[in-house]
Structure formats: C-alpha cells, structure tokens
Amino acid sequence: MVNHKHEAAERAARLAEIRDQQRRAERRRTAVITGTSVLVAGVLIGATTIVLVGEQRRAAEVADAASGEIEGVATFSDLSAGHVQQAVQYEQTPPVGGDHAGVWANCGTYTEPIPNELGVHSLEHGAVWITYSSDLPGEQVQRLADLAEGNAYVLLSPFDGLPEEPVVASAWGTQLALETADDPRLEQFLVKYQQGEQTPEPGAPCTGGVDA
C-alpha cells in the first residue's frame, strides 16, 4: 500500500512538472508570437508611413509645378460653344473647343475612339481629354488608364489621326502633345486644367451623359 501511494505521488509530481513545463512553453510561444506580431505591425506601419509621406511629397511637387507655366502647352481663344446636331469640322486635332453635341461623353476610359462632338462637350464641363495613338505600347496605355482612374474629370480614348505625338492631353482651349505617357507634364496638366480656370461651365457634371 505504501508503495502504491509513493508511486501515485511520483506520478502526480511528474504530471505537475510536465504541466508546468507546458505552461512555460506556452508562455514563451505567446511571447514570441506577440513580439513577432508587434515587430511585423511596426514594419508595416513604418513602410506605409514612408509610402504615404512619399506620395504626399510627390503630389505636392506636381501641384507646385502645375501652379506655373507648363512647357509645351498651346492655348486657343475665341472658341464657339453652341449645341449642334451635325458633325463639326474642328481646327485642332484633337479638338479643344467649339460647337458640340447637346449631350456630353461620360468621363472614364474608352477602348474605342469617341465622337469629337461628345468629347468637346465634356471639355466644356471641365474635363481633360487624353487621347493616344492606336499603336501606343500596352504598358503606356495602362499608365494612361491608371491616371484616368484616379481623376473624376478625365476622358481617355484612342484617337485616329493624331498629327505628331502619340499622346495628347486637351482641355477647353488648351492642349499638350507628348512623346510618352510617362512625361511628368501630363500629370501637371491634369492638376492644372481639370475644372481649371479655362472651364466655361465649372461644376457641370461629367456623368449622366452618354457612354460614348
């Protein structure tokens, strides 16, 4: 009987020791997991902060550049703005203003050319119309699409017959021809001329028209 009691006591002691070891191991695992989580969270927060600060700085630089004269921008004055039902022969290619359709093209990205008369009405509402040659490389088109997606008053479409450069940004009475979608002046143009001072009807919508 004494031996049985002694063995039972030893088993209980060993079981208590094992449980104590398990609790210590669990506390170590919890500490490691917590420490790792805190470290990862700190790294992610730090990286996010760096990205946000960098983006804010870049946006400020773009806005600062846009506040002055943008090299290469051509301006046009004395543009008519009547509503017509027939096709219009525009003096500029792509057009930057003039008579236009009674309805506007909804801002957004188009994969086919849109009628000039619809696009010009959107310009009257303060949109920037980015046009590009159909043979522009795909990565360049994607760059333009990314810019358009982040701007509410932008039309993007291919355009047949661009006279010289493969990318042209137009606002009412203003235009900028570019060799590449990566030219920093394009983003400056968007900042300066979306709903810019040149807009005949600022605040007018670029939705609720037609999907050209």
Disulfide bonds with the S-S distance in Angstrom:
Cys107-Cys206 1.75
